[in-house]
Amino acid sequence: MAAAAPAAAAASSEAPAASATAEPEAGDEDSRDVRVLQSLRGKICEAKNLLPYLGPHKMRDCFCTINLDQEEVYRTQVVEKSLSPFFSEEFYFEIPRTFQYLSFYVYDKNVLQRDLRIGKVAIKKEDLCHHSGKETWFSLQPVDSNSEVQGKVHLELKLNELITENGTVCQQLVVHIKACHGLPLINGQSCDPYATVSLVGPSRNDQKKTKVKKKTSNPQFNEIFYFEVTRSSSYTRKSQFQVEEEDIEKLEIRIDLWNNGNLVQDVFLGEIKVPVNVLRTDSSHQAWYLLQPRDNGNKSSKTDDLGSLRLNICYTEDYVLPSEYYGPLKTLLLKSPDVQPISASAAYILSEICRDKNDAVLPLVRLLLHHDKLVPFATAVAELDLKDTQDANTIFRGNSLATRCLDEMMKIVGGHYLKVTLKPILDEICDSSKSCEIDPIKLKEGDNVENNKENLRYYVDKLFSTIVKSSMSCPTVMCDIFYSLRQMATQRFPNDPHVQYSAVSSFVFLRFFAVAVVSPHTFHLRPHHPDAQTIRTLTLISKTIQTLGSWGSLSKSKSSFKETFMCEFFKMFQEEGYIMAVKKFLDEISSTETKESSGTSEPVHLKEGEMYKRAQGRTRIGKKNFKKRWFCLTSRELTYHKQPGKDAIYTIPVKNILAVEKLEESSFNKKNMFQVIHTEKPLYVQANNCVEANEWIDVLCRVSRCNQNRLSFYHPSVYLNGNWLCCQETSENTLGCKPCTAGVPADIQIDIDEDRETERIYSLFTLSLLKLQKMEEACGTIAVYQGPQKEPDDYSNFVIEDSVTTFKTIQQIKSVIEKLDEPHEKYRKKRSSSAKYGSKENPIVGKAS
């Protein structure tokens, strides 16, 4: 999955439903370059009161998934033997497509059969803003196959008048079902859809059926059906239906989509209902409709019995304008490190007025990092922290702006550092089955606590040794900030000789290495969640490493462990050698000596994971030609292997990549495919979901962007049976028929879209205008009244050191925000007017009126 880097606050509830990429009208200079970007971040916290098994073993092995409609894009680890599983997993990813529902499913893991879906939380896209940034308990709803739908239908209705043989007039309804788009995968494969078309009324139910379309999620039906709507009054009463002229108000067209099950039961994919009276003012009606769950008679169910799921969700939708619009806001933000005092800067004010500081931290850190302004800003806010720190033992232990900025900085720039330092050992730990449990209460029958203790010590020693020898791989920006922290801590507590080390160790050990060890999947150090025993081993190692790196614990010969067994185990490490190794390592990573980039001597490990690739030979198209392989991308080459750790079967040097683009689903009747076009035959790859496909395309584009001979045009489909399926050209070497995707930043280690980050900051300021106004009023109050504060007031929660400077900055912020409001409002109006209700981009939801 995508790196766990939080985005920002929720999009406004007034924002219209949007696709992942803007589609402005041709010739519209003001909105042609506007990008609409969606992202989702949050945390799956825990579940409680799940239904127990009926037998003697009541506990369940549970995991949770995140789905965009019916497409799974994230999966948690399995929590064994619990009815109140504690997941505590953060997630973040870009959303590359439109969706109707964001759903969270709780599963019971089953080794022999299909995993059982216990319940779900399904939230409509337009309702996500109501839950933004808040931890909420959601009641689990029952999972009914009739409610699991996604996709849309293109429908046209016409009402004709026909003259019968005896000269009377009757009305005929013409139903043209044109196409569907975005139907779900069935068991990981494109479905075999067909539709039933019914005219339903008080006394009739006429049904017809389309042909089955094989292996596609976007079927083109183009089938027309005819229904007689009204008869003359002289028509025989023996007819199977009787409808008078005025009864047309009671008729509706129902379209049901199904997956043809062949030998098994057909699967319901969704339905739409359109009342025939949409034709009362026009003889023709054409529109796209979102598929809806089946109407089950509104049966009530006791949803409370299924349990609850605690979630923290933050969905964002950003309208990113062309770069020239963001100049004034960027300039104001980038001046922040030079503002005296720092609390009067635009960046600091943003963190003060946001409901959650985390919302402001990521875009600020990324923007400042991109312009080499993060070190002075982080140093200034850390100095502000130190003023309020009275005890050297608690230095940088809080959750302040400074500590959050450094946490995010280490996640962004420290990814490769973690891989070269921790990954080999974590692979060894996760791939072995050595028990390291030393808690007497948790020992299993037959376990030898002394053997377990030796296993644990072996892993801790190996990991510790690797960490303390890794200083040359530490990114320069981390070293620069650690140097500043060390100097400031020494000045703040001149009589404490250890504080210069604890100021650094509180970040690099406690907030960096220890966190990555206990959660390797989150930091992309492991492809999958470890099993329960391995998680326990990693937890014990992380606790020990964290305490080993805590300078206070080492220098004062005491540990912070509450458990007796951990105190006993830690005594093995309270030796002078460990103290000196930590001291030497902290000295090295907080020095001013220039270090080489961690990517100069060895390839940077960028991404890896399991996907399907099409055979490179000229064999016949078919399922057998797609094989599961383990892909690995570094800054030098893309390889795939039969299994992780095995020798590469195939290697593509990065310098040979000419383009990386999506592949049309019709090429192989498979979704989430992309192509790596290189100097040999194109490599066709199928990712497991749309988010994963988007991430691979993005990182491959970035790493190859500066290659020579990159293509300007490509074929979005494949060459088959003597011609390209996309343009029908017969020469395999003919120039592509579609322009390649626009380039993206070439920095493969820190890919920062500064316009997107500035847009996010603009959105945050816009959402927090009321608090900004209060802060402005507080500055005026302080400037006028300089006496002592007797009671808490509106500005007592703000940090305002210099009311005059802060007031001026707020005025500047308001000015640039007002100027940015104009192009945003202009774009919204153009977008809402161009996306007609009923169009493919803005389909009709539910019944038409």
N, C-alpha and C positions, 0 to 999 in steps of 0.2 A: 504494500500500500504506500500511499504518499507519505512523506515525512510528516511527523507530528508537529507541525508549525502552525500555531493558531492564527486564524485570520481575524476579522474584526466584527463589529456589531451587526445586528440584523438589518436587512434591507427594509426600507419603509413599506408599510402595508399598502401604500398607494401605488407602488410600482406595479406595472402590468406584467402578466406572465410573459416570460421572454425565453428565447432560445439561447444556447450557449454562445452563439456567434450572431452579431447583429446583421440584419439584412436590410440596409437602407435602400431607398428607391434609387434607380439609375439616374445619374445627373444631379443628385442631391449632394452638393459640395460640403454642406455643414455636417452631414451625418455619415458620409461615406466611410470614414476611418474610425467611427465609433465602435468600440468592442464591448460586448456585454459578457461579463465574466461571472460565473457562479462558483461559489465554494461552500464547503460545509466543514465545520469543526465542532468538537464537543467531546463528551465523555460518556461512555456506557458505565454507569456506576455499579449498580447492583439490582438484583431481583429479590422478592420476598414472597413468602406464602404460596409457593408453587404447589400444584396438586401432587400429593404423594402417590406412589404406587399402591395398589390395593393389597398386594401380598405382604409378606413379612419384611422384605427389603424395600422400605418406603422412599429411600433417597434416590436422586436422579443425578446423572452426569450432564451438566447443562452448558450450552454455549449460546451466543447471541450473534445475529447477523444484521447488517444494514443493507437495505434494498432500495434502489431507485425503481419505483413501481415493482416489477417482478424480477429485476436484475440484481443479484447479490454483488455488492462491491466491497464488502468488508466482513471479516469473521473474527470473533474473539477466541481466546483460548478456552479450553474445556475446564470447567470447575467440577470436580468429581464429588459425588456423594453429598449433595446439598439440596435443600429446598429453598434456600435463601443465598444463592451464589453471589459472591462478591467479585465482579469483573475488574473494575477500576482501570478501564482502558481508554486512552485518549485517541482521537482520530482526527485526521485532516486530509481533505483531498479536493481537487478541482472537479467540478461537475461538468462533463463535456457535452451534455445533451439536455433536451427538455424532459420534464417528468411531471407527473400529476400527484403522486404520493411518495413521501419518504416513510419507509416502514422499518420497524425493528422487530425481528422474530426471535423468540426464545425457543430453542430446540432441546430435546433430550437425545443425547448421543446414543446411537445403537450400532454395535459392531457388526451384527449379523444381518440386520434389516435396514430399511431406510430410516434416517433420523426422524423422530417424531416432533412435529411442530406443536408446542404447548400453547402458545398464544402470540399475539402481536400487538404492536402499537403502530397505527397508521395515521400519519398527519398529512393533510392536504398542503400543497406547496404554499398557497396563499395564507395558511394559518401558522406557518413556521415562525413568522415575526412575533407572534404572541408569546412564544416560549423562549425567545432569544436570551442567552446568557443566564438563564435561571435553572437551577436544579429542580426538577419536577418529578413527582411520582405519577406514573401513568398506569391506569388499570389495563391489564392485558385483555384483549378482545379475542373471541374465538376465531380460529382460522377455518374459514369455509371456502371450499374450492370455487363456489359460485361468486365469491367476492374478490378473488385474486385476478384482477384484470389490468391490462395496459394496452395502449394503442389507440388508433383513431380510424374512422371510416369516412370515405368520400361518397356522398349520396346525392342523387338528383331525382326529384319528383315532378311529374307533370300530370295535369288533368285534361283529358281530351273528351270531346263529345262525339258519340258515334250514333249513326242512324241505323237502326236494325232493319231486318228484312221486311217487317210489317210497317215500316215507316215511323216507328216511335224512336224517341231519343233516350239514350242512356249515357252515363258518364263512365269513362274508363281511366283508371289510375295507372300511370306508367312509372315504374320504379327502376331506376338505373343505378345499380351498385357498381361503382367504378373501381375503387381500390381501398386497400387498408395500408396503414403504415405503423411500424413499431410494435408489432405483435411480440409476445414474449417467446423466449427460448423454452422448449420442452425437453427436459432431461439434458440440458446443455446444447441442444441442437435446434436449428430452425424448424418451425412447425410445418404441418401439412394442412393449411387452413381451408375451410369452406364456410359458406354463410347460408343460413336459412332466412328467407324473406317472407314475412307474414302480414296479412291485413287482418287486424283484430278489431272486433266490435262487440256490441251486446249480444248479437245472435250469430256471429260468424267468426271463423278462424281459418282463413285460407293460407296455406303455407306452400312455398316453393323453395328450391334449393339450387345453389350454384355448383359448379364443378370444383373438385379438390385441386388446389395449387400445391405442388410439391416443394418442400424444403425452402420456404421463404418466410420472412417476417414482414415483407412488404408486397403482398400479393396484388396483382393487377387482374381484377375479375372482368370488368367491362361486360356485364351481363344485364339484360333488360327483362323485366317481368311485368305482366299485364294483369290487372285486377278490375273486374266490373264493380263499380261503386254503387250506382243507383239504377233501378229499373222503373219503367213506367208503371202507373197504378193498374194498368190492365194486365200486368204480367201475372202468370199463374201463381196461385197461393201454394202450390205444391213444391215450390222452389226450396232448396236447402237453406236459403236465407231470405229475409225480407227487410229491406232498408228503404225508408222513405227519404225524400229529398232533404228534410231537416236533420236527419240522423247522421249526416256526414260529420257533424260536430263530435260524434261519439267514436269515430273510427281513428285508428292509429296504425302506422307502419312500424313493425318491430323487426329489427335485424339482429340475429344471434350469430356470433362467430364461434366456430368449433375447430378443434384440431382433430383430424381424422386419425382414429386410433388403430385402424386396420384390424388386428386380431383382438385388441383390448378396447375398453370403453372410450368413446370420444370425450375429449376434455373441453369444457366450457371456457371460452376466451373473453367473453364480454357481450354486452348487448347495447342497443340504442332503441329508443322509442320516439317516434316523431308523429305528432297528431296531424291528420290529413288537413285540418283547418289552417295549416300554414299556407295553403294554396287559396285561401278565401279572397285574398286581394291580388293574387298573381297566379297565372296558370302554370308557373314554373318556379321551382325552389331548388337551389343547389348549395350544399355546405358540407364542411368537415365536422364530424361529431366525435367527441371522446367516448370510447367504450366505457360502459358503466357496469357495476356489479349487478347480478340478477336480483330482481325484486322477489324476495322470499316471503312476502306478506307481512314484513315488519315484525317477525317473531321476536319476542323478547327473550333474552338469555341472561343468566346470572353471571355477568362478567367478573364480578368481584371474586368469585370462587376460583378464578384462574391465577390469581396473584397479581403482583405489580412490578413495574420496572422503573428504576430511577435513572433519568437521563438529563444531560446538559447539552443543549443543541443551539448552534448558532449558524444560521444560513445567511449568506450575503450574496447580493447581486449588484455588481458594480458596472456603471456605464463609463467606460474609459474613453475620454475624448482625445483628439490629437495632442501631441506634446506641447505645442505652443500655448495652449490654454493654461498649463500648470506652472508656467515660469514664475509668476509672483508668489504663489503659495510655496513653491519649492525654495525660492530664495529666502523667504521668511523663516522656514523651518531649518534650513541649512545654516542660518546665522545663529541658531540657538546656542551652540557651544560657546560663542563669544559674548553672549549677553551676561551682564552682571547686575544682580545676582542671577544664577541659573534658573531660579524659581519664577523669574519674570520673562522667561523665553517662551516662544510659541510651542515648542515641543513639550516643555514641562507643563504648561497651562493645559494642553490637550490631555495629558495624563490626569490632571486634577479634575477636569470636568466630565470625563468619561465615567459612566456608571461602573464599569469594570476596567481597571488599569490594563488588564491583559489585552483588551480590545485595541488600545493605543500602542502597546509595546511593539508588536511585530512590525507593523508598517513603519513606525519610527526607526526601529533598529535597522531594518532592511534599507531604508532610504539613506540614513546616515552612514551606514556601512558602505553603500554603493559610492558615496562621495568622500570617503575617508574622514568622516566627521564623528564617527562613533566613539573613538578613544577619548577625545576631549570632552564629549558630552557625558559619557559614562563616568569619567573621572570627576566631573563637576557634580553630578547627582550623587555619586558615592561619597564625596566630601560632605555634602549636605546630610547624608545618612550618618556619617561619623560624628557630626555635631551633637546628634541626639543619642549616641551610644555612650553609656556611662560605664559599662563593664567590658573589659577587653575580651572576656570569655564568650560574649554574645555577639562579637563583631560579625556583621553581614549574615546574621542568622534569620533576619526577618524577611517579610515578603514585600519589599519596597520597590519603588521604580528602579532603583539601581540594581538590585538583585535580579529582578525580572528581565531587565535589559541584558545583563550578562548571561543569564540562562538562555535567552533566545539567541544571543550572539554565538554562544558555544554550540548550540544545535545547528546553526547555519554554517559556521565555518569549520566546526570540529568533526564533521561526518567522516572525512577521509582519515583523520587522525585516529578516530576510534577504530576504524576498519583495520588499519595497519598495526594497531597496538593490541586490540582485544579479540578480533575475529578468529585468528588461528586457535587461540586457547578456548574461546567459547565454543567453537566447532568441536574441539576435542571433548569438552565437558558434555555437550548436548548429544554427541554421537556415542558416547560410552554409557554404560549402565552402572557405574560405580555408585554405591550408596554413600552419602556423606552425612546422614542424620546422626546428630549427637545429643538430641533431646531425649532423655530416658523415657519420657511419656510417649513419644512418637515412634520409638523403635519398633520395627516389625519382628515377628517371631523368627528367630534364627540370625538376626543381625548381631554383629560384633561391634560394639561401640568403639573399641580401640582401633579396629581396622577402618571404621568410618572416619574416625578422627585423623588417621594418617592420610586417608584419601582427601579429606577436606584441607588438611595442611599442605598437601602436595599442590592442590589447585591454587590455594591462596598464595603460596610461595611463588609459583610459576607466574601467576597474574601480577603479583606485586613486583617481581623482578622485571617483568616486561614493561610495566608502567614507569618505574623509576629510571629505566634506561631509554625512555622514549622522548626525551626533551627535544632532540633535534627534529622530531616530527611535529612538534607543537606549532600550530599556526602563528605567524608573526603577530597578528592582531590580538590574539589571546595573550601572548607574552607581553605586549606593550601595555595592555590593561592591567595585567598582574603586576607589572613593574610599578605602575601608578598607585595601585592599591597598597602595595608594600610600603611605598614611600609615605603615603598619607597616614597609614596605620601607625607607623613609627613616630610621626610627628604628633599624632593624637594621643598616643600612650607611650611617651618617651622612657618611662621607667619599666616597661614590660619588654624584655628581650625576645619573647616568643611571639608577640603579636604580629610582627612582620611576616611570620610564616603562617600563622593561623588565618590571616586575612586572605592569603592565596589558597591554602588548603581547603578553606570552607567552600570554595568554588570548584577547584579542579578535582578534588576527591569526592566531596559530599554531593555536589550538584552535577557532576559530569561523569566520572568513571563509575561511581557506585550506582547511579541511576541507569546507566547503559548496561551494566552487568546484570541487574535484576530484570531488565526489560529489553533484551536484545532485539526482539522483533520490531519494537517501536523505532529503534535506531537503525533498522535495516542491516543488522549484524547477523540475523538468522532469517531464513525465508518463512518459517512457520513458528507458531507458538510452541514452546517446549511443553513436554508432558508434566504432570503434577510433581513427580519425583525430581525432575531436572529443575523445575521452578524452585522447589524447596532448596536444592543444592545451590542454585544461583543466589537465592536470598541469603543463605548463610555466608557465602563468599562475599556478597555485597556488604553485609553488615561488618564483616571483618576488615575488608578493604577500606570501608568508610571510616572505621575507628582507627585503623593503621594510619590513614592519611590525616586524621584529626590531630593537629600538632599538640593541642592541649592534652589529649589522652596519652600521647607518647612521652612528651616532655615532663609530665607530672606523674608518670607511672600509675595512671588510673584509667579505667575504661568507663564508658557510659552505659554498659550493658546492665539490664535489669535481671536477665536470666542467669542463674548460677552456672549453668553448663557453658554459656558463652564466656563468662568471666574466667572460668578455668581454662577454656581453650585459648583465650587471648593471652594468657600468661606466657605461652610459647613464643610470643612475638615481642615481648617487652625486654628487648635486648638492645645494646648500644648500636649494633650493626643496622637494625631497622631504623632507628632514630637518625643515624647519619645518612642513610640512603634517602630517606624522605627529605632531610634538610638539603642534601646535594641536589635532588630533583627540583625542589621548590626554588633553590637559588638559580638553577639553570633556566627554568621557564619564566622567571621574573627578572631576568637580566635585560640589559639594553643591547646586547650583542645581536647583530643581524643574523637571522637564521635563513637557510635556504628554504625555498618553497617545498612543501612536502610532496609535490608532484613532479619534481625535477629528476629525481634519481630512479623512480619507479612509477609504473602506470597507476593512475588514480582509479580506484574501483568505484564505479558509478551506479550500477544497478544489476540485479540478478533475479531470476524467477523462472517458474515453470510455465511454458506455453506450448502451443502446437505449431509445427511447421510443415509446409507442403514439401513432398519429395522433390529434389532438385532435377530428377530425370524427366524424360518425356513420356512418362507412363500415363495411362488413361485417368481422367479425373474421377475421383471416388473417395469415399471415407477412408479407405485403406491407405491412401497416399498422405494422410495427415498423421504425424507421429508426435507423441509427447516428448519434449526435450527440455533440458535445463539450459537457459540462456544466461550468459554473463557478459556484461559490457564494462570495459575499462576505457581510459582515455586513448588507448592504442588500438584495441581490437574488440570485435564482437564475436563471441564463440558460442557454440551450443554443444551440449554433452548429453550422453544417455542418462547420467545421474550426477548430482552435485559431487564435486571432488574427483570425478573421472576425467580421463584425458579428453580433449576436445575432438569432436567428430569433424567439425567444420569451423574455419576461421575466416573472418572478413576484416582485414586491416581498416581501421577507421579512415585512413587517408584515401581509401578506395571507394568510400560511400559517396554516391552522386546525388541521392535524394532519398527522403523517407516520407512516405505519404500513405493516407488511408486507401484501402482497396474496397471497391464497390461490392456490396453483399452479393449481387447477382453473379459475380465472378465464380464463386464456388458454393453459393447458397449458404454462406456462413457469415455470422455477425462478428464485429469487433476484429476485423482483419486489417493488417497494414503490410506494406511492402518496403523492403530495404533494397533500393536500386543501387547496384555497385558495378564494378568493371566486368563482372561475369554475369551469370543468369540471375534475375531478381529473386530475392528470398521472400516468400509469402508466409506470413506468420499470423496465427489467430491467438489473441489474448483471451483471458478468462472473462473479462467484463469491460465495459466502456471506459471505466476509470483507469484500469491497468493499461489498456491500449493507448489512451491519451498520454499517460506517463512515459511509456516506452517511446512513442513518437516524439514527444517533447525532448527527452534526454538524448535520443539519437540525432535529432535535428541540431541540438546545441553543440554536440561534440564534433559534428561534421560540417558545421556552417561555414568554416573558413577553408574548406577543401578546394583545391583547384578543380576546374572542369565540372563544377556542380551544374546540374541540369536546370534549365529555366522552365521546361515543359515536361510533363509526364503523362502516362496512360493510366487513368483511374481504374481500368479493368485489365484483363489478361489477354494474351495472345493465344488463340485456340482454334484449331481446325482451319488454319490458314488465314485468319484475320483477327484484328483487335476487336473485342466485343464492344468497346466503347465507341469507336469511330469507324469501324468496319474497314480500316486500312489493311491491305493485304501484306505489306512488307513488315517483317518483324522489327526491322531497324528504323522504321519511320519515326519522325519527330513526334513527341507526345502531343496530345490534343487538348491538354488542360494546363494552365500555368501552375507552377510549383508553389507551395505554401510560402508566404513571406518569411524572411529570415527572422531569427530571434537572437538575443545576446549570445556572444561566442564564449563567454566565461563559463567553463564547464563545472567549476567548483562552486561558484556563487552566482547563480542565475537570478538577477533581480530586475524586475520590471518596474522601473521607477515611476512611470506614469500610473500604473495600477496602484502602487503604494500611496502615491499622492492623492489619487482619487478616493482611496479608502479613508485617508485622513480627512479629506474634504467631507465625506459622508459622516464621519464621526463628529466633526465640528457642527455640521448641519443638524444632526440628531441631538446635539447637546447645547443648542443655542440658548435655552432657558437658563442652564447653569452658567453659561458664559456671561449672560446678562447679569446674573446674581453676583458673579465674581467682579464684574465691572462696577456694579453698585457698591460692593464691599470695598473696592479700592477708593471710591469716592468718599465713603463713610470714614475710612481710616485716615484719609488725607485731611479731612475736616476735623475729626475728633481724635486727638492724640492721647486722651486720657486712658486710664486702666479699664479693661473689659471686666464688667461685673457679672454678666450673665452670658451664656452661649447665645449666639445669634446666627444669621444666615451665613456669615463669612468665617465663622470659627472653624469650619472644616477645611477651609482653603489654606494653603501655604502662601502667604503674601508677605514677603520680606521688604519689598520696596513697592509701595502702592502706586507711586507716580510712574515708574518704569513699567510695571505690570499693566497699568491702565493704558499706556501708550501701545503696548503690544496687543492688547485686546482690541483696541481700535483698528490696528493694522489687520488683525485676523478677520474682523467683521467686514472690513473693506474688501479683502481678497475673496472672501466667501461670497459676498454679494455679487461680485463680478463673475464668479464661476457659476452662480445660480442661473444666469441668463442663458448660456449655451445648453445647460442641462435641461432647463424648462423648454427651450426651443426643440431640443431633440425628443423629449418626451411627447410633445404635441405632435411632431411629425410621425413618431413611431406609433402612437395610438391611432392616428388617422389612417396610417398606411396598413396597419394590421386589422383588417375588417373582421368583425365577429363572424365566425363561420369559415374563415380562411384556414389554410393548413397551419399557419403560424399561430392562429388564435381560434382554435376549434370550439364549437358549442359544447357546453357541459350540461348534461342532463337533458330533460325534455325541452323541445323548442316550444315557445309560446305563440 
